[in-house]
Amino acid sequence: MNTAVDKLFLDAASSKHLDWLESEAIHIMREVAAECSNPALLFSGGKDSVVMLRLAEKAFRPGKFPFPLVHIDTGHNFDEVIQFRDKRVAELGERLIVGSVEDSIKRGTVRLRNPLTDSRNAAQAVTLLETIAEHKFDACIGGARRDEEKARAKERIFSFRDDFGQWNPKAQRPELWDLYNTRVHPGENMRVFPISNWTELDVWQYIAREKLELPSIYFAHQRQVIPRNGLLVPLTNLTPAKEGETIETQTVRFRTVGDISCTCPVSSDADTVDAIIAETAITQITERGATRMDDQTSEASMEKRKKEGYF
């Protein structure tokens, strides 16, 4: 067996696969721009939304994007991610709209027992719906993928939301032969997921091919963590150690980024994109299953949040 030839064959097959995924995603983005009157692209600074930005560049450059970028900011995000978000937006010269959970708390539309420490992850749904209503968006393009979680596997690429901003998994529109129904009445909107058919491995291979920059916390680094319920909880002011718990310094990286209160790193020494690809290829645990405390409350926790307006 000629390993060099085999590698060339596998590289060519992988490139063709990524070409197909890229082409599908660009087609979907252009469909949104053509059919929707006031869309927006959700951008958090995470790896999936970084890929979405590159796809938008390929779909619409050298012109400006036909939609603004939107981030629903919990106020409890990792500093590295927010700094990267602002840097990337400045480089692109695009408009960024930030919906703030903190502002929702001040308005009284979000109520938490302790606004300083309670998780704000689920509260993002309220702020997102308020941002959609304020700017009258009829479509929000996001980077969710079906392989992330079972509720997201039920979602259509063009996912209809009613005039309360809610998702009914039993009342989704059929999608046959890449034909998409984008019609909505005033107050209704679509969530559109161009990379629905991508896997975590596809995302990392695309990041490698396109040489995309990411927040540093995606790569292996030393961090103080608290082993808890099979997860590694980052030691922060929002996530302190409980009585009897031990604090350890480990080499970790984040597979996904979100609200500090519910996002955990994984043990890893993968400090390059190639090393992460090799690690991702053999993992048997989904990224949300390995890193998200909020998805451990019940098997239906994500579906419940999505029905209430979550991403």
Secondary structure, 3 states (H helix, E strand, C coil): CCHHHHHHHHHHHHHHHHHHHHHHHHHHHHHHHHHCCCEEEECCCCHHHHHHHHHHHHHHCCCCCCCCEEEEECCCCCHHHHHHHHHHHHHHCCCEEEEEHHHHHHHCCCCCCCCCCCCCCCCHHHHHHHHHHHHCCCEEECCCCCCCCHHHHCCCCEEEECCCCCCCCCCCCCCECCECCCCCCCCCEEEECCCCCCCHHHHHHHHHHHCCCCCHHHCCEEEEEEEECCEEEECCCCCCCCCCCCCEEEEEECCCCCCHHHECCEECCCCCHHHHHHHHHHCCCCHHHHHEHHHHCCCCHHHHHHHCCCC
